[in-house]
Every structure is written in structure tokens, then in C-alpha cells.
Amino acid sequence: MTLMEHAGRRVVLPEEPLRCGLTWISTGQLATAERVLGRTVRRLAQHVRAGGLVVGLEPSCTAVFRSDAPELFPGDRDVRRLRDQTVTLAELLTEHSPGYEPPHLPERSAKALAQVHCHQHAVLDWQADRTLLHRAGVDAEQLDSGCCGLAGSFGFEPGHLEVSEACAERVLLASAPPGSPGSSYGVAPGARPTTPSRMARALALAGTGLADLAAAATAVRFVGKKQ
């Protein structure tokens, strides 16, 4: 919230938890997904009818608003408004906040390894994130890594550990060996790929969300920097 307010936005949080329905969409329980998502659409209807933007911090849920919801409710005008007015944090700061420029990170040459979320590959795109990182003085390398190993709930389920780790170790965990410079960051939006302890051990990095990194540049707080 502080980061968006720094960009000149008035931020309003829902008074109650709102669910995107992805848990049920991904398991084929569409009737439940429609009920849950429909409730969320009704709660946000007044806001989007007034022209307000909805900022999605978790790419999976953001993708539901932009892609799955219009397919489940093809004739619903509020769903179409929600689709058109849902933006990522990076899109808000780079495309909808005229004049906003994030302060540079304190390091002269901050570097980041970016694990792009699967829903960014499929639906949202990552260009706005790259632009924001560049404006904050971060030299971001987008890993050609594919799946991080989590794959929704797959990586947490019994019997999947070896496959999950093999996916992560193919590129992501092999990209930065221990001893990486202290000004390096690991940028991973949404739910962190692999567990934080494995990320820290294998990459010498702590998984950092874009919001955390941009907030660090704003001198609000520093999160995820290797100590």
C-alpha cells in the first residue's frame, strides 16, 4: 500500500477476504468456482463501475480476472469491466501512474535473477515488470527456466518431491551458486518458487517479490537482500 500511495494512488482494501476461485478452477470444480468468483465480482462491481482499477499482486489470481472469469461469465458486464480494469503492480506503476519514477536501489549495480511466473508467460506478460526494474536501476536477467517446480499444488503433494526438485534444479536453482554478490536479488512474483530455505541455500538469495524490491528502492523497507 505504501508503494502505491508513494505513486500518488489512493488505495482501498476490501473489507473482507475475496477469492478468485482458482483453487476450484484448476481442479475442475467449475460450479464452486463460479459461485466463489461470482461473489467476488459482486463485491468489486461498484468499484469497477466507478472506473477504479483492481491491482493483482498474485499472478495466478490476476490471470483469473483477466482470462478465466470472462470465459466463465461471457455475458457479464461487471466481469468485462473487471477484466479490463485489473492490472499488475508493475502495470499500475509504469502505465497508469504518470510521472512516477521509482528511486534507484542503493547499490550502484543491483542485479536480479527473475523467475517469471507461469501465468505471466501464459496470460499477463512480464514486460512491465522488466521496465519497472530497469527504472529502479536493477539489471534483471530473465531465467529461461520454465516451471519452478511448484506447479500449483503439485510440488507440495506426496510423491512429487523428486520431480518438483528436478524441475527447480534444471535452471532456477542452478543459476546462482552460493557466494553470489550481496547486491543480487531473486525476483519471484506471487507464491515463491521452491521453499525459502532451499532458495536461500541453493541460490544464496531470498525469493523477493517485485513489490518488496520496489519498496526497497523507495527506502520504505529492505526485504530479501542477502545478508
C-alpha positions as CSV (number, residue, x, y, z in Angstrom):
1,M,0.0,0.0,0.0
2,T,2.8,2.4,0.9
3,L,4.4,1.8,-2.5
4,M,1.2,2.6,-4.4
5,E,0.5,5.6,-2.2
6,H,4.0,6.8,-3.0
7,A,3.0,6.7,-6.7
8,G,0.0,9.0,-5.9
9,R,-2.7,6.4,-5.6
10,R,-5.5,6.2,-3.0
11,V,-5.6,2.5,-2.0
12,V,-8.7,0.8,-0.8
13,L,-8.6,-2.7,0.6
14,P,-11.7,-5.0,0.6
15,E,-13.4,-5.2,4.0
16,E,-13.5,-9.0,3.7
17,P,-11.3,-11.7,2.1
18,L,-12.1,-12.1,-1.6
19,R,-11.3,-15.3,-3.5
20,C,-10.5,-15.6,-7.2
21,G,-11.7,-19.2,-7.4
22,L,-8.5,-20.6,-9.0
23,T,-8.4,-23.4,-6.4
24,W,-11.6,-24.8,-7.9
25,I,-11.0,-23.9,-11.5
26,S,-7.7,-25.8,-11.5
27,T,-9.3,-28.9,-10.2
28,G,-12.3,-28.8,-12.5
29,Q,-14.9,-27.8,-9.8
30,L,-16.4,-25.1,-12.0
31,A,-19.7,-24.8,-10.2
32,T,-18.0,-24.0,-7.0
33,A,-15.5,-21.7,-8.8
34,E,-18.4,-19.8,-10.4
35,R,-20.1,-19.3,-7.0
36,V,-16.9,-18.1,-5.3
37,L,-15.8,-15.9,-8.2
38,G,-19.3,-14.5,-8.7
39,R,-19.3,-13.4,-5.1
40,T,-16.0,-11.5,-5.6
41,V,-17.3,-9.9,-8.8
42,R,-20.4,-8.6,-6.9
43,R,-18.2,-7.2,-4.2
44,L,-16.0,-5.3,-6.7
45,A,-18.8,-4.3,-9.0
46,Q,-19.3,-0.8,-7.6
47,H,-15.6,-0.1,-7.7
48,V,-15.1,-1.1,-11.3
49,R,-18.3,0.6,-12.4
50,A,-16.8,3.8,-11.0
51,G,-13.7,3.3,-13.1
52,G,-11.4,2.1,-10.4
53,L,-8.5,-0.2,-11.1
54,V,-8.0,-3.6,-9.3
55,V,-4.4,-4.4,-8.6
56,G,-3.4,-8.0,-8.6
57,L,-0.3,-8.9,-6.7
58,E,-0.5,-12.7,-7.2
59,P,-0.2,-13.6,-11.0
60,S,-2.4,-16.7,-10.8
61,C,-5.4,-14.8,-9.3
62,T,-4.8,-11.8,-11.6
63,A,-4.9,-14.1,-14.6
64,V,-8.3,-15.4,-13.4
65,F,-9.7,-11.9,-13.6
66,R,-8.2,-11.3,-17.0
67,S,-8.8,-14.6,-18.6
68,D,-10.8,-17.3,-16.8
69,A,-13.6,-15.0,-15.4
70,P,-14.7,-13.8,-18.9
71,E,-14.9,-17.4,-20.1
72,L,-17.0,-18.5,-17.1
73,F,-19.3,-15.4,-17.3
74,P,-19.2,-14.4,-21.0
75,G,-22.2,-12.0,-20.9
76,D,-21.5,-10.3,-17.6
77,R,-20.7,-6.6,-17.9
78,D,-19.1,-6.4,-14.5
79,V,-16.8,-9.3,-15.4
80,R,-15.8,-7.5,-18.5
81,R,-15.1,-4.3,-16.5
82,L,-13.0,-6.4,-14.0
83,R,-11.1,-7.9,-16.9
84,D,-10.3,-4.6,-18.5
85,Q,-9.5,-2.8,-15.2
86,T,-7.4,-5.4,-13.5
87,V,-3.7,-4.6,-13.6
88,T,-0.5,-5.9,-12.1
89,L,1.5,-3.8,-9.8
90,A,4.2,-3.2,-12.5
91,E,1.5,-2.1,-15.0
92,L,0.0,0.3,-12.4
93,L,3.3,1.9,-11.8
94,T,4.6,2.0,-15.4
95,E,1.3,2.5,-17.4
96,H,-1.2,4.1,-15.0
97,S,0.9,6.4,-12.8
98,P,2.0,9.4,-15.0
99,G,5.3,10.9,-13.8
100,Y,6.1,8.1,-11.4
101,E,9.7,7.0,-11.3
102,P,11.0,4.6,-8.6
103,P,14.1,5.7,-6.8
104,H,17.1,3.6,-7.6
105,L,18.2,0.8,-5.3
106,P,21.2,1.9,-3.1
107,E,23.6,-0.5,-4.8
108,R,25.4,1.0,-7.8
109,S,24.8,-2.1,-9.9
110,A,22.0,-4.2,-8.3
111,K,21.4,-7.4,-10.2
112,A,18.4,-9.7,-10.2
113,L,17.6,-13.2,-11.4
114,A,13.9,-13.2,-12.4
115,Q,11.8,-16.3,-12.3
116,V,8.8,-15.3,-14.4
117,H,5.5,-16.7,-13.1
118,C,3.8,-19.3,-15.3
119,H,0.7,-17.2,-15.6
120,Q,2.8,-14.2,-16.7
121,H,4.1,-16.4,-19.5
122,A,0.6,-17.6,-20.5
123,V,-1.6,-14.5,-19.8
124,L,-0.2,-11.4,-18.3
125,D,3.3,-10.8,-19.9
126,W,6.4,-9.6,-17.9
127,Q,7.4,-6.5,-19.9
128,A,6.0,-4.0,-17.4
129,D,8.0,-5.8,-14.6
130,R,11.2,-5.6,-16.6
131,T,10.5,-1.9,-17.3
132,L,10.0,-1.1,-13.6
133,L,13.1,-3.0,-12.6
134,H,15.1,-1.1,-15.2
135,R,13.8,2.2,-13.9
136,A,14.8,1.2,-10.4
137,G,18.4,0.6,-11.6
138,V,18.1,-3.2,-11.5
139,D,19.9,-5.3,-14.1
140,A,17.4,-8.1,-14.4
141,E,18.2,-11.4,-16.1
142,Q,15.0,-13.3,-17.0
143,L,15.7,-17.0,-16.5
144,D,14.8,-19.4,-19.3
145,S,13.7,-21.9,-16.7
146,G,10.1,-22.9,-17.4
147,C,8.5,-24.5,-14.4
148,C,9.9,-23.6,-11.0
149,G,8.8,-27.0,-9.6
150,L,5.8,-25.8,-7.6
151,A,3.2,-26.1,-10.4
152,G,0.2,-25.0,-8.3
153,S,-0.1,-27.6,-5.5
154,F,1.8,-30.3,-7.4
155,G,5.1,-29.6,-5.6
156,F,3.5,-29.9,-2.2
157,E,1.8,-33.2,-2.8
158,P,3.2,-36.5,-1.5
159,G,5.2,-38.4,-4.1
160,H,6.1,-35.4,-6.2
161,L,9.2,-34.1,-4.3
162,E,11.8,-35.6,-6.7
163,V,10.0,-34.3,-9.8
164,S,9.5,-30.9,-8.2
165,E,13.1,-30.6,-7.2
166,A,14.3,-31.8,-10.7
167,C,12.2,-29.0,-12.3
168,A,13.6,-26.4,-10.0
169,E,17.2,-27.6,-10.3
170,R,17.2,-27.7,-14.1
171,V,17.7,-23.9,-14.4
172,L,16.4,-21.9,-11.4
173,L,18.4,-23.4,-8.6
174,A,21.5,-23.8,-10.8
175,S,21.6,-20.2,-11.9
176,A,23.3,-18.6,-8.9
177,P,25.7,-20.7,-6.9
178,P,26.5,-19.9,-3.3
179,G,28.7,-16.9,-2.9
180,S,26.7,-14.6,-5.3
181,P,27.4,-10.9,-4.7
182,G,25.4,-9.3,-1.9
183,S,23.7,-6.9,-4.4
184,S,22.0,-9.8,-6.2
185,Y,18.3,-10.5,-5.7
186,G,16.0,-13.3,-6.7
187,V,12.7,-11.8,-8.0
188,A,9.8,-14.2,-8.0
189,P,6.2,-12.8,-8.1
190,G,3.3,-14.4,-6.2
191,A,3.9,-17.7,-4.3
192,R,7.6,-18.2,-4.0
193,P,9.1,-20.9,-6.2
194,T,10.5,-23.7,-4.0
195,T,10.7,-23.1,-0.3
196,P,12.6,-20.0,1.0
197,S,15.1,-22.2,2.8
198,R,16.1,-24.1,-0.4
199,M,16.2,-20.9,-2.3
200,A,18.5,-19.3,0.2
201,R,20.8,-22.4,0.4
202,A,21.0,-23.1,-3.3
203,L,20.9,-19.6,-4.7
204,A,22.3,-17.6,-1.8
205,L,19.3,-15.5,-2.4
206,A,16.0,-14.9,-0.7
207,G,13.0,-15.0,-3.0
208,T,11.8,-11.4,-3.3
209,G,8.6,-10.1,-4.8
210,L,8.5,-7.2,-7.1
211,A,6.6,-5.1,-4.5
212,D,9.3,-5.9,-1.9
213,L,12.1,-4.8,-4.3
214,A,10.3,-1.7,-5.4
215,A,9.6,-0.8,-1.8
216,A,13.3,-1.2,-1.1
217,A,14.1,1.3,-3.8
218,T,11.6,3.7,-2.2
219,A,13.5,3.3,1.1
220,V,10.4,2.1,2.8
221,R,11.9,-1.3,3.7
222,F,14.5,-3.7,2.5
223,V,13.3,-7.3,2.0
224,G,15.0,-10.3,0.6
225,K,18.6,-8.8,0.3
226,K,21.3,-11.4,1.0
227,Q,22.8,-10.7,4.4
